[in-house]
């Protein structure tokens, strides 16, 4: 009847091309699979731990989205 909520048991670090950590978060196996299907470079770095490499363009887009969200919160 009720759908069981998936545990966010996979740790992901978003890094730039130089390997600097931009953001860290936890996600589900399903979330990770969706990101892999989009062609994002993902590498296993430990047990249930991955690094996702973001391009400069992707990081700029992330910064714009974060700025928009912050502006909405302050408004």
N, C-alpha and C positions, 0 to 999 in steps of 0.2 A: 504494500500500500504506500508506504513512505519510502522515498529514495534515500539510500544511505549516502551521507556526505563523504566525499573522498578526503583522505588525510593529505596534507601538504608535507610530504616526507622527502622531497628532493630539494636540495639546497643549490641555488644557482647564483653565480657571480657574473654580473655584466661588466665586461672589460673592454678597453679600447685596444687599438692595434698594437700599442706599446706594452700591453699587459697590465695597465693601471686599473684598479677596481673602481668602477663608477657607481655601482649599486649592487646590493645583495638582497636576495629574497628567496622564499620557499614556494614551491609549486607542486602540483600533482603530476603523476606520470602522463595523464591525458594532456595537461597544459604543455608539458615539455614536447610531447609528440606533435602537437599543433605548431609549435615554433619550429621544430625540425622540418616539417612539411613546407614551411615558408622559405626554406633555403638558408636559414641563418646558420652560421658556423658555430657548432656546439661541440665541446670536447669534455670527456670524462676526466676528472682530476682526482677522484677519490671515491670511496663507497657512497653512493647516492649524492655525489657532489659534482657539479658541472660548471664549466665556464662558457659563456656565450659572448662571442666577439662581435662588437658593434662597429660599423663603419662611422666615419666622421659625419656623414649625412644622417645616419640613424640617430646619432647622439645629438645633433642639432635639432632634429624633429622632437626628440624626447625633451630637450630643454624648452622648446616652444610650448609643448603640451603642458609641462609642469608649470610654466609661467602663466598660462591661461587658467589652469586650475587654481593656482594661488590667487590670481586676480578675482576669480569668482568667489573664492572663500572670503576674501577681504571685503568684497562688495556687499 
